[in-house]
Amino acid sequence: MIIRDCWYVVAWSDDVTDRPLARTLGTEPIVLYRTADGAVACLRDECSHRAAPLSLGRTLGSHVQCAYHGIEFDRTAGAC
């Protein structure tokens, strides 16, 4: 069971680069990446259109782009 709104270690700082990194927190798939300014971003590892893993995509500035659709997701709100 995962308690929401708590801190969990999912990766070492050196593991998170500008390439999307897939992890699973409990049963929830997440994707981690660094933005162009070096900040760490964490989103659900799922494109909202067809549930394609965002971790298979690439980063563009502060967004992660779905490899299947090309849709970009914002790191702060997850909006496309």
Number of C-alpha atoms within 10 A of each C-alpha: 6 10 8 7 6 6 7 10 6 14 12 7 9 6 12 20 16 21 19 23 21 21 17 12 12 9 9 11 16 20 22 26 26 23 19 13 8 13 13 16 20 16 20 18 23 18 22 16 10 9 11 16 19 29 26 18 20 19 21 15 14 21 22 31 22 24 16 15 12 12 17 21 21 16 21 11 8 16 11 13
